[in-house]
Amino acid sequence: MTFSRDEVVDIHTHILPGIDDGPATLAGSLALGRCYARLGITRVVCTSHYIPGTAWTASREIVLQKMAAVQECFDDNDVAVTLLPGMEIAFHRKLIERLERGELLPLAASARYLVEPTFGDGVDELLATLATLSGRGYGIILAHPERIPTIQEMVEVVAGFVLEHGVEIQLNTGSLLGRFGDDSRRTALRLVELGCVQYLGSDAHDAEARRPPDATEWQELEQIVGHDQLRQWCCVNPAGLVGER
């Protein structure tokens, strides 16, 4: 059975221009949009970085304005890709406060937030905060935990935590394909084995170096995780986020 990409919803992309380390210009966003259109992927979530203390802290209003401008560009250029709102929210100490004030965007039409663990710190504070958020009814999806060195060192502990607290996991397709090195790939496969993965996302930043998987790589992904699992993580579960279950 061949995996069909027309049902895919890519829930992790950096497609908006001039807002983080994604495309610098509208032309770059258009090139990435055309890349998706060639693959037959028609829905992507705009998850620009939100990292307090850096230049990458665009407000939800700016994200929505940028998304509208890019969507207009796509429509004017016959790029059949629909953009959906979101953010990739870096874990930080004021995360709970900002969520409660409604400053941060959830993914698409859902009430789930994409949270990126920090690369340099331990995970104790992250897990404590996620436990608090879970207890308050917030839905959290961890962005590419397989890439985080401290999580790579304690993957079973993290897997047990997310299963206990209802936190979901999004792996990067590039991790399974080996783009981020052996440690990330090994950790991604272990998280799959432990049964705590719900989503795959491209984490695409441009149409070249950090692009979504091409047609051959989609076939490789199907071989790695199987047709049914790939469809669940890229189509069925993301459809719930955009209100299509």
Phi, psi and chi 1 to 4 in degrees:
 res  aa     phi    psi   chi1   chi2   chi3   chi4
   1 MET       -  130.5 -175.1 -177.6  -60.4      -
   2 THR   -92.6  133.5  -57.8      -      -      -
   3 PHE   -70.2  130.4  179.7   73.5      -      -
   4 SER   -99.3  126.5  175.9      -      -      -
   5 ARG   -87.4   -6.4  -65.4 -174.5  -63.1  -87.4
   6 ASP   -71.2  -12.6   58.7   -0.1      -      -
   7 GLU   -96.6   -4.5  -64.7 -179.9   79.0      -
   8 VAL   -67.4  137.3  168.9      -      -      -
   9 VAL  -119.8  114.2 -178.4      -      -      -
  10 ASP   -84.0  110.3 -167.5  -13.5      -      -
  11 ILE   -89.9    0.9   72.1  162.4      -      -
  12 HIS  -139.5  100.8 -171.7  160.5      -      -
  13 THR  -143.6  151.8   75.3      -      -      -
  14 HIS  -117.5   77.1  -62.4  -94.5      -      -
  15 ILE  -104.8  -14.0 -163.9  168.6      -      -
  16 LEU   -81.0  143.7  -58.8 -177.4      -      -
  17 PRO   -87.1  145.3   32.8  -35.5      -      -
  18 GLY    63.7   29.7      -      -      -      -
  19 ILE  -125.1  -21.1 -156.1  168.5      -      -
  20 ASP  -159.0 -141.5   60.7    4.4      -      -
  21 ASP   -94.1   18.8   56.6  -15.9      -      -
  22 GLY   -81.6 -153.2      -      -      -      -
  23 PRO   -57.6  139.5  -22.5   33.2      -      -
  24 ALA   -79.6  -25.2      -      -      -      -
  25 THR  -132.4  165.7   64.3      -      -      -
  26 LEU   -61.7  -33.9 -173.3   58.9      -      -
  27 ALA   -62.2  -37.5      -      -      -      -
  28 GLY   -66.2  -39.5      -      -      -      -
  29 SER   -63.2  -40.6  -63.0      -      -      -
  30 LEU   -63.6  -40.8 -179.8   59.6      -      -
  31 ALA   -62.1  -41.9      -      -      -      -
  32 LEU   -67.9  -38.4 -177.8   51.2      -      -
  33 GLY   -61.3  -41.0      -      -      -      -
  34 ARG   -65.4  -33.2  -76.0  174.9  168.1  150.6
  35 CYS   -60.8  -46.4 -176.2      -      -      -
  36 TYR   -62.4  -43.9  -81.6  106.8      -      -
  37 ALA   -61.3  -39.7      -      -      -      -
  38 ARG   -63.5  -32.8  -74.4 -166.3  -62.5  -89.7
  39 LEU   -78.8  -12.3  -71.0  165.9      -      -
  40 GLY    85.8   12.8      -      -      -      -
  41 ILE   -93.3  120.1  -63.3  172.4      -      -
  42 THR  -111.3   -1.6   60.9      -      -      -
  43 ARG  -136.6  125.7  -68.8  170.5  -65.2  177.7
  44 VAL  -135.8  144.7  -58.0      -      -      -
  45 VAL   -95.9  133.4 -176.6      -      -      -
  46 CYS   -88.4   99.9  -54.5      -      -      -
  47 THR  -111.4   66.9   53.5      -      -      -
  48 SER   -62.6  149.5  -60.6      -      -      -
  49 HIS   -61.1  140.1  -75.9  -67.7      -      -
  50 TYR  -125.1  101.6 -176.1   91.1      -      -
  51 ILE  -126.2   97.8  -52.0  176.9      -      -
  52 PRO   -56.0  143.7  -27.2   37.0      -      -
  53 GLY    87.6    1.5      -      -      -      -
  54 THR  -126.8  179.6   76.0      -      -      -
  55 ALA   -75.4  -10.6      -      -      -      -
  56 TRP   -94.5   66.7  -61.2  -14.3      -      -
  57 THR  -134.7   43.5   52.3      -      -      -
  58 ALA   -60.0  135.5      -      -      -      -
  59 SER   -68.6  165.9   67.8      -      -      -
  60 ARG   -61.2  -33.0   57.5 -178.5  -64.8  149.9
  61 GLU   -65.8  -42.0  -69.3   77.4   18.2      -
  62 ILE   -67.2  -40.9  -70.3  175.2      -      -
  63 VAL   -58.0  -45.6  169.1      -      -      -
  64 LEU   -66.7  -36.9  -65.7  173.1      -      -
  65 GLN   -65.2  -45.2  -70.5  168.8    9.2      -
  66 LYS   -62.2  -42.6  -69.6  -92.0 -171.1  178.9
  67 MET   -61.7  -41.5 -171.8 -177.5   76.7      -
  68 ALA   -63.4  -39.4      -      -      -      -
  69 ALA   -66.8  -41.9      -      -      -      -
  70 VAL   -67.8  -40.4  175.9      -      -      -
  71 GLN   -61.4  -40.6 -173.4   68.1   70.6      -
  72 GLU   -61.8  -41.1 -178.3  178.2    8.1      -
  73 CYS   -62.5  -44.3  176.3      -      -      -
  74 PHE   -60.1  -46.6  -74.8    2.6      -      -
  75 ASP   -62.8  -41.2  -65.3  -15.0      -      -
  76 ASP   -66.6  -26.1  -71.3  -14.1      -      -
  77 ASN  -107.2   17.2  -73.2  -83.2      -      -
  78 ASP    56.5   39.1  -62.8  -40.7      -      -
  79 VAL   -96.7  109.1  175.5      -      -      -
  80 ALA   -83.1   65.7      -      -      -      -
  81 VAL  -129.3  128.2  173.0      -      -      -
  82 THR   -99.5  129.2  -62.0      -      -      -
  83 LEU   -95.1  142.4  -60.0  176.0      -      -
  84 LEU  -127.3  148.3  -58.9  161.4      -      -
  85 PRO   -80.2  157.0   29.6  -35.6      -      -
  86 GLY   174.9 -176.0      -      -      -      -
  87 MET  -151.1  151.7  -72.6  177.1  170.6      -
  88 GLU  -102.7  105.2 -179.1 -177.4   12.2      -
  89 ILE   -95.3  114.6  -54.2  159.8      -      -
  90 ALA   -65.7  137.9      -      -      -      -
  91 PHE   -61.5  132.8  172.2   71.1      -      -
  92 HIS  -154.7  165.6   58.9  -76.6      -      -
  93 ARG   -67.6  -21.6  -70.1 -168.5  170.1   93.6
  94 LYS   -99.6   18.3  -67.2 -174.2  177.8 -179.3
  95 LEU   -58.7  -50.4  174.7   59.6      -      -
  96 ILE   -59.5  -45.3  -65.0  175.6      -      -
  97 GLU   -60.0  -44.3  179.4 -178.1  -24.6      -
  98 ARG   -70.0  -35.7  -73.4 -170.6  167.1  101.2
  99 LEU   -64.0  -43.9  -74.5  173.5      -      -
 100 GLU   -68.2  -26.0  -68.0 -172.9  -23.2      -
 101 ARG   -84.6   -3.4  -69.7 -156.9  -58.1 -106.3
 102 GLY    73.5   26.4      -      -      -      -
 103 GLU   -83.0  -16.1  -64.5  178.2    3.9      -
 104 LEU  -114.2  145.7  -54.1  174.1      -      -
 105 LEU   -88.1  132.3  -76.8  168.3      -      -
 106 PRO   -77.0  177.0   31.2  -34.3      -      -
 107 LEU   -82.8  120.0  -63.4 -178.3      -      -
 108 ALA    53.5 -127.8      -      -      -      -
 109 ALA   -95.2   14.0      -      -      -      -
 110 SER   -93.9 -179.0   76.2      -      -      -
 111 ALA  -113.8   28.9      -      -      -      -
 112 ARG  -110.9  139.6  -54.8 -165.7   73.3   79.7
 113 TYR  -112.7  137.3  -64.5   84.5      -      -
 114 LEU   -90.1  114.0 -174.1   68.0      -      -
 115 VAL  -115.0  128.4  174.1      -      -      -
 116 GLU   -97.3  121.9  179.4 -175.6   37.2      -
 117 PRO   -64.5  153.1  -16.1   29.2      -      -
 118 THR   -76.4  145.4   55.3      -      -      -
 119 PHE   -77.7  -29.0  -83.0   82.8      -      -
 120 GLY   -99.9  -17.0      -      -      -      -
 121 ASP  -100.5  169.8  -61.4  -29.0      -      -
 122 GLY   -71.4  178.1      -      -      -      -
 123 VAL  -106.9   -3.6  -61.4      -      -      -
 124 ASP   -59.6  -47.8  -69.6  -13.1      -      -
 125 GLU   -67.0  -38.6 -171.9  174.8    5.5      -
 126 LEU   -57.8  -51.0  168.1   68.6      -      -
 127 LEU   -65.4  -37.5  -62.0 -174.6      -      -
 128 ALA   -63.1  -42.1      -      -      -      -
 129 THR   -67.1  -41.6  -60.4      -      -      -
 130 LEU   -63.9  -37.0  -65.7 -177.2      -      -
 131 ALA   -63.2  -41.0      -      -      -      -
 132 THR   -63.6  -46.3  -61.3      -      -      -
 133 LEU   -62.6  -42.2  -71.4  170.8      -      -
 134 SER   -60.4  -42.4  177.8      -      -      -
 135 GLY   -64.4  -25.5      -      -      -      -
 136 ARG   -93.1    4.0  -63.7 -175.3 -173.6 -177.0
 137 GLY    91.3    9.4      -      -      -      -
 138 TYR   -79.7  137.9  -75.6   94.5      -      -
 139 GLY   -94.2  123.2      -      -      -      -
 140 ILE  -121.0  135.0  -59.0  -63.1      -      -
 141 ILE  -114.7  122.4  -59.3  171.7      -      -
 142 LEU   -80.0  125.7  -88.4 -174.9      -      -
 143 ALA   -82.4  127.4      -      -      -      -
 144 HIS    32.3   57.4   55.3   63.1      -      -
 145 PRO   -62.4  -21.4   24.1  -34.8      -      -
 146 GLU   -64.8  -16.8   76.6  -78.0   -0.6      -
 147 ARG   -90.5   -6.5  -65.4 -175.7   56.9 -154.0
 148 ILE   -90.8  118.7  -51.7  -58.8      -      -
 149 PRO   -54.9  -42.4  -28.9   36.7      -      -
 150 THR   -67.7  -31.5   49.0      -      -      -
 151 ILE   -74.5  -34.9  -67.5  178.5      -      -
 152 GLN   -58.0  -32.2  -67.5  169.2   -3.5      -
 153 GLU   -81.6  -15.3  -64.5  169.1    1.0      -
 154 MET  -141.2   47.3   50.5 -172.4  -61.2      -
 155 VAL   -63.3  -37.6   61.0      -      -      -
 156 GLU   -65.0  -38.9  -78.6   78.2   11.0      -
 157 VAL   -62.9  -46.7  172.4      -      -      -
 158 VAL   -64.9  -41.3  173.1      -      -      -
 159 ALA   -60.5  -44.7      -      -      -      -
 160 GLY   -61.4  -39.7      -      -      -      -
 161 PHE   -63.4  -50.1  172.9   88.8      -      -
 162 VAL   -65.5  -35.3  -61.1      -      -      -
 163 LEU   -67.6  -36.9  -69.7  169.8      -      -
 164 GLU   -70.3  -37.4  177.1 -177.2   -5.2      -
 165 HIS  -103.0    2.5  -68.8  -83.1      -      -
 166 GLY    74.9   18.1      -      -      -      -
 167 VAL   -79.1  138.7  174.9      -      -      -
 168 GLU  -101.5  164.0  -64.6 -176.9  -44.9      -
 169 ILE  -126.4  134.8  -77.1  178.9      -      -
 170 GLN  -113.6  118.6  172.0 -103.9  -50.5      -
 171 LEU   -90.6  152.1  -60.5  179.4      -      -
 172 ASN   -82.9  135.2  -81.7    6.1      -      -
 173 THR   -57.1  -37.0   52.8      -      -      -
 174 GLY   -62.8  -28.2      -      -      -      -
 175 SER   -66.4  -45.2  -64.4      -      -      -
 176 LEU   -65.8  -29.2  -70.3  171.2      -      -
 177 LEU   -86.6   -1.2  -67.1  167.5      -      -
 178 GLY    85.3   10.9      -      -      -      -
 179 ARG   -69.0  -24.8  -70.9 -171.8 -169.2  173.5
 180 PHE  -108.2   17.3  -62.4  105.0      -      -
 181 GLY    98.6  169.6      -      -      -      -
 182 ASP   -66.5  -39.5  -68.3  -18.9      -      -
 183 ASP   -63.5  -43.9  -70.6  -19.8      -      -
 184 SER   -64.6  -42.2  -68.3      -      -      -
 185 ARG   -65.1  -45.0 -173.1  173.2 -168.5  -85.3
 186 ARG   -61.9  -42.0 -179.6  169.6   54.8 -108.3
 187 THR   -67.2  -40.4  -56.6      -      -      -
 188 ALA   -59.8  -46.0      -      -      -      -
 189 LEU   -65.4  -35.0  -68.4  171.8      -      -
 190 ARG   -68.3  -40.0 -177.5   60.1  178.8  147.9
 191 LEU   -63.3  -36.5  -71.0  167.9      -      -
 192 VAL   -63.0  -46.2  170.7      -      -      -
 193 GLU   -60.4  -35.6  -70.2  173.5   -2.8      -
 194 LEU   -81.2   -3.9  -67.5  168.2      -      -
 195 GLY    73.9   31.7      -      -      -      -
 196 CYS  -121.5   24.2   52.6      -      -      -
 197 VAL  -105.0  136.3  175.1      -      -      -
 198 GLN  -121.0  -20.9  -72.1   76.8   33.2      -
 199 TYR  -142.7  149.0  -54.1   95.1      -      -
 200 LEU  -117.3  137.7  -67.6 -177.9      -      -
 201 GLY  -135.3  156.3      -      -      -      -
 202 SER   -80.1  -30.6   74.1      -      -      -
 203 ASP    56.3   36.0 -163.0    1.2      -      -
 204 ALA   -68.2  139.7      -      -      -      -
 205 HIS  -117.4  -20.6  -77.5   59.8      -      -
 206 ASP  -162.4 -176.9   55.3   54.0      -      -
 207 ALA   -91.7    3.8      -      -      -      -
 208 GLU  -126.1  -85.2  -63.2  178.2    2.1      -
 209 ALA   -67.3  -39.1      -      -      -      -
 210 ARG  -119.4   58.4  -67.1  -74.4  -60.5  -85.9
 211 ARG   -92.0  166.9   55.9  174.4  173.1   72.0
 212 PRO   -69.3  161.9   22.1  -30.5      -      -
 213 PRO   -58.2  140.7  -21.6   32.3      -      -
 214 ASP   -83.0 -179.6   61.7   23.7      -      -
 215 ALA   -59.6  -40.7      -      -      -      -
 216 THR   -65.7  -39.9  -60.7      -      -      -
 217 GLU   -68.8  -31.7  -71.3  167.7  -29.5      -
 218 TRP   -63.2  -38.5  -83.2  107.3      -      -
 219 GLN   -64.5  -39.3  -67.2  177.2   -8.0      -
 220 GLU   -64.7  -41.4 -175.4  177.7  -12.2      -
 221 LEU   -60.9  -40.0  -72.4  166.5      -      -
 222 GLU   -63.1  -37.3 -173.6  172.8    2.3      -
 223 GLN   -69.3  -34.4  -67.9  172.1   -6.8      -
 224 ILE   -71.7  -47.9  -67.0  168.8      -      -
 225 VAL  -110.8  -11.4  -58.8      -      -      -
 226 GLY    94.1  151.9      -      -      -      -
 227 HIS   -60.0  -50.3  175.3  -86.2      -      -
 228 ASP   -64.0  -42.1  -68.5  -15.4      -      -
 229 GLN   -67.0  -41.9 -159.8   72.6  -83.0      -
 230 LEU   -61.6  -43.7 -172.2   61.8      -      -
 231 ARG   -65.3  -38.7 -175.7  172.4 -177.5  -85.1
 232 GLN   -61.0  -45.2 -172.6   73.2   35.6      -
 233 TRP   -80.0  -27.0  -66.0  -20.8      -      -
 234 CYS  -104.1  -19.6  -64.7      -      -      -
 235 CYS  -122.1  -60.9  -54.6      -      -      -
 236 VAL   -67.0  -54.6  177.6      -      -      -
 237 ASN   -64.2  -44.0  -68.9  -11.7      -      -
 238 PRO   -61.9  -30.2  -27.4   36.9      -      -
 239 ALA   -60.5  -32.4      -      -      -      -
 240 GLY   -64.3  -32.8      -      -      -      -
 241 LEU   -70.9  -28.8  -61.0  176.9      -      -
 242 VAL   -98.0   10.9  -60.2      -      -      -
 243 GLY    80.4   33.8      -      -      -      -
 244 GLU  -120.3   16.8  -64.6 -176.2    1.5      -
 245 ARG   -67.1      -  -81.2 -151.4 -153.9  -80.2
